Amino acid sequence: MKFTGKNGFIFLLYLSGTILFFAGCNDRIPEEKFRSVYKDLLVAQDSLGRDPEAVTKIKEGLYKKHGITGEQFDQTVRYYKENPKEWENFYTSLIKELEGKVGLRNKQ
């Protein structure tokens, strides 16, 4: 089959879409780094409340601190929403980590 004319255009369109789709799928933040970002976000939100402007500023600062983009953060959240078991494992490990830090502070 020759990929010229209409067939070539359709093939290139399909190939481009496939590449973009898979490139976007791999733009997730690694779990360990995401745990750190998410933990910082939870602590900051707990301290400052739920004001939308404050939350936006917090997120932007955390993205910069951790060297990520808002799109990467959103992509990672979307991944966990689509994979509830992964989210459960992630959140369980995050809670244990936070409880460990609180336990250390209470002992001091």
N, C-alpha and C positions, 0 to 999 in steps of 0.2 A: 504494500500500500504506500503510495507516495503522499507526502505531506506538503502539497502545494495548493495554492488557491484557497478555497473555502475549507478544505480538510486541514491544511496547514494552519490556518488561522484558528480553527476550533481546537486543534491539538495544542497550539501554543497557549491559548486561553485556558484550556484545561490544565496544562502543565504549570502555568503561572499560578493559577488558583490553588493547585495542590501544594506547590512550594510555599506559598504564603500561608496556607492553612497549617502546614506542619511547622513552619518557622514560628508561627504564633503559639502553637501548642508547647513549644520548647522554651518559651519565654517566662516560665515559672521561676520563682525564687526557690532555691534549694531549701529543704525542710528546716535544717538547723538555723539558717539565716532568717527564714520566715518566722520561726519561733521567737527569735530575738526581736525582730521588728514588731511582731504581734504582742509580745510581752510588754515592750516599751509603750505601745499604743494603749494597751489596757491600763497600765499604771498611770499614764498621762491623762487618759480620759477619766479615771477614777479621781484624780487630783483636781482636774479643772472642770469637770461636769460635762454636760451634753450640748453646750452652745455650738451650733453648726459652724460658725466662723472660727471659733477656737479649735474645733476638731480638724478643720481644714488646715489651719496653720500648724497644728501638731503633726498631722500626716505629712505635710510638705517638709517639715523639719526632720522627721524620722526618715523620709525617703532619702534626703540629702545625707544624713548621718550614716545610713546603712548602704549608700551607693546604689540605690534602686530607683525605678521610676514608678509613677502611679499606675501605669499600664501593667507593669510586672506585678505589682501588688494586687490589682484587680484580677488579673489572669490567674494568680495563685489562689485568691479567694474563690473565684469561679470554679477552679479545679476541685477544691475541697467541697464546694456545694454540690458538685456533680458526683462526688465520691464520698458519700456519708461515712463509710467505714474508715476511710483514710482520715477524714475530719475527726472522727471519734478518737482514733489513735493519736493524732496530732494534739488534740485538745487535752486528752488524758495526760500525755507527757508534759504538756505546758503547765497544767494544774499541779502536777507533782513537783515540777521545777519551782513554781511559785511558792508552794507550800514549804518546800525545803528552805527557801530564802527567808520566809516568814519565821520558820522554826529556828533558824540560825539567829535572827534578830532577837527573838524572844529569850534565847539562852544567854545573850550577852548582857 
